[in-house]
Structures are given as structure tokens and as C-alpha cells.
Amino acid sequence: MPSKGIKCFTYISVPGIEIQYSVPKSSITKRHADQFHTDHLEVDTKNLGTFKFSGRFTFKVLRDGRQLVEQWTDVNALTGALENGTMNNMDQTPSIFTEDLIVSYGFYDAGPGVAGLPKQHLCYVTVTRNNEHWMRDLPSDKPFSRIVLPSSHDIGMNSLQTAQALLKNAGTGVIKEVLGGSLPGALSVLNKVSDSAINHIAPNIIRALAITQKDSLSTILALGARYFEFRPAKCHRQMQRVSPLEDTIYFQHGAIPGMLYKAFLHDIVEFLASHGEEIVVVQNRWDGVPADCPRATDDELRDILNDVLRDRDIVVGNLDDAMHKSIQDLRNERKRLIITRDVNQVSNYDDLANATLDGSSMVTKLQDMARDPPRGHPIVLLQCQATATNIRDVIVASVLDSDVSTSPLLATKPLCDAKILPLVRGEVGQALGREDGLVVVLNDFFDGATADVAIGLCRQRLG
């Protein structure tokens, strides 16, 4: 009988929590804390009744028997398509604050499995405590350079708002050039799409291939992120000529603009002003920013920063402060915002290893790195996210089938997390944290599990 599968990925870090997944005539309940679970359900026509093809998939979060959260979507068992629901696209799935908890979740709308992409829908749910004050409990006499910081990869790409405004008046040729130059392998596919379709599908292509976060910065900070890489530059010159946007500094993903630098700093400073024990590190760098997107000058960055810090009791520290002062020293000197640039860091990221749909090659790369840990770097980045957008067939499938619910980055998220996060939490992460220097755990679609693993590793590292 026709059916559509759903894989469920679960992480809970709080006692007394249950997550219930259900489809018609089948359900799974997860309640064990500090474990990564992967389960499977089927919306099967044999369980739906005569001439019925749609069945509801639901997850509920309960605490001591009380329901806190419920999300659902109707799945057509015959076609696999999503029908009505509360999580049918990425925009519908922001993290939920409830009591002292944060529920982070996502749902990948799977097609038939083209280009090796999953053919089963994927749903992940993490339930962790609100981590807005997690640094408060650290031993403050320890060197800050021994800390482990959770991080959201490409924080500036958490919204389509800027990109859509930039696309509004752009012609087909410019859109092709900008998207083709920003998304590896996309240009050859875009050249096969009719001009009349380009403007229509361009936002969905960006959503599928460039949006790496789906929560607001304030939520990501509450989840626990304390390290951010930002690529500050102006918009592509060809697009800016017809753009309604201010000609100022944005996050640049290739030539695709995201969050305003001023808005990014404003939200961080607002957070620090109300969270007196927390410390945030920002690294400005320009990897992959094309020459047509002018890099922010030192004067421009300084002017924006000074404007944001006006009347704030926060002093900006630098890499030397982070490497040589204790946590308490930084607090005493009010240096709770550390800004660096182009740091000589080291990472497990590898173009070949991270071009994966299931994370297996990333596991090998991490294990190899742990056997001979890098030395002498001020920052070690442990990147959990895959880069499926470096796989040509995935680019082709994503461009041709793009809609509001498809994202190969989201497709790899739970599959890789289930393999990478336990490694980082275990001996691999401990081995890579033995040398001095900050350790950063980065991930796409930042969630409570990523934060929990990094915070746990931090506490171990600080003793």
C-alpha cells in the first residue's frame, strides 16, 4: 500500500519531558534525557480508511504530563505532499519559548529522493532549558581562552527580507549573475530556466540554498549562542544600482545580502545590556565575498559600532583580551563584546568532506582531526553543518524544484546532527579541546542540542 515515511530526531536535556510523535494508528514516545534518538513512522494508506489518502503527523511536548507544545502537518500518503499544517515551511517553525524551556524544531518536506536527497520527511525536535544566562554559572577565575562557545553558522542568513528587497527591481540578467556567482554550480542551471520564471523562483532558490538560520538573533542568543562570524560588505554593485536598500553594510553570503551589520550589533548589545554576566565574540571576515560587494572599511565598521554603543556601559575587547584574560577580568573591565577580524583559526571544514547528504565523510574528518589535534591556533572551529549546496546534482534539483518548503541544508541538518553532535560531546570534542584557544561549535539552524553539547563541553574543559 502507498505510504510516506517520516524520520524523527529527538534530543531532550530536561527531566520530566516527553515528546510524542504520532501518525494514524502508530506513535512513539521519547523521554530519556541527554540522548540522541532517531525513529521512524509511516503515514500508510492502509491505516487511513476507505478512499482516504491523507494522514496527520503530530508531535507534542509534555512536561510531567502537561502538554506544552503541539505541531502537526497532514501528509498525503499517495503523493507524499504536505497539505494543511502548522509546520509546512521553514517560516512556520520558529523556536518556541514555554516556561523555562525552549523547543527548537524543524520539518523537511521531502520529495521522491532525487539527487540522493531524503525521500522520507524529516522532523527534528530539541527541548532544552532557556540558556540566556548560561555563562553566569561558569568558574569566573578561569582563562576565557579555555571556553567553548556555541555558534550559529552564517548568522546573517536568517531571513529573506533583505534579499527580497534587493531582487525587487533587479533584471533577469543581474539575478542570474548574482545567484550564479553566490551558489556553486547554480549559473549553469539558471541559464536553462526561462527568463519569465527567474524572478518568480529566485526567492525560493535563496531560501533553499542560502538561508542557514530560521530564528531571530534574540532567540539564538537565548538558545545559548555566544560566537558569531559576520561578513560585512555592501551589496553587489549591479544590484545596488536598482535597489531600494540603503547603500550600507550587510552580511554577505557570496553576493546575497542578509542582516544589516548595525542591526546585528544592536541586538547583541541589547542582549548584553540586560545579561550582565554574558560575553559575546564576533569575528569579522570576508570569505567568499566577491569583489563586486565592497568590503566594509575600518572607519565604516568603527562608526557603526560607536553609534550602537552610544550611552552603553560596554567596552569592546579584542583577540588579545580573549586570549590572555580571565572570564572575571573581562567582566570587570566591561569587555563583554569581543570583536576580532580574520583570525588565524583552524576548522574541521573541508570542501569534499562537507559536501555530503548524510554526514559520514564529516565523521571521518573529525575523527582524523582528533587523532592529531591542531596546535597554536587562537580559535578551533568544530563545524557540524554539511554543505550539500556544493553537490551539483543537489543544486540542480533544488533550483528546478524550489518552493517555500524545500531546503537541502535543512535536509542534512538532523541527519548530520545525529552523527556529529555525539562525537563533539564525547572523546573527539575533548581531544580537540585539550590545547589552549577558544573552541567554537557551529551549526546551521541553531538549536538547543547544539548549544547543550557546547555548554557541556565548556564546563568539562573549565573543570
Buried (B, 14 or more C-beta within 10 A) or exposed (E): EBBBBBBBBBBBBBEEBBBBBBBBEBEBEBBEBBEBBBBEBBBBBEBBEEEEBBBBBBBBBBBEEEEBBEBBBBBBBBEBBBBEBEBBBBBBBEBBEEEEBBBBBBBBBBBEEBBBBBEBBBBBBBBBBBBBBBBEEBEBEBBBBBBBBBBBBBBBBBBBEBBEBBBEEBBBEBBBBBBBBBBBBBBEBBEEBEEEEBBEBBBBBBBBBBBBBBBBBEBBBBBBBBBBBBBBBBBBBBBBEEBEBEEBBBBBBBBBBBBBBBBBBBBBBBBBEEBEBBBBBBBBBBEBBBEBBBBBEEEBBEBBBEEBBEEEEBEBBEBEBBBEBBBBBBBEEBBBBBBBBEBEBBBBBBEEBBBBBBBEBBBEBBBEBBEEBBEEBBBBBBBBBBBBBBBBEBBBBBBEBBEBBBBBBBBBBBBBBBBBBBBBBEEBBBBBBEBEBBBBBBBBBBBBBBBBBBBBBBBEBBE
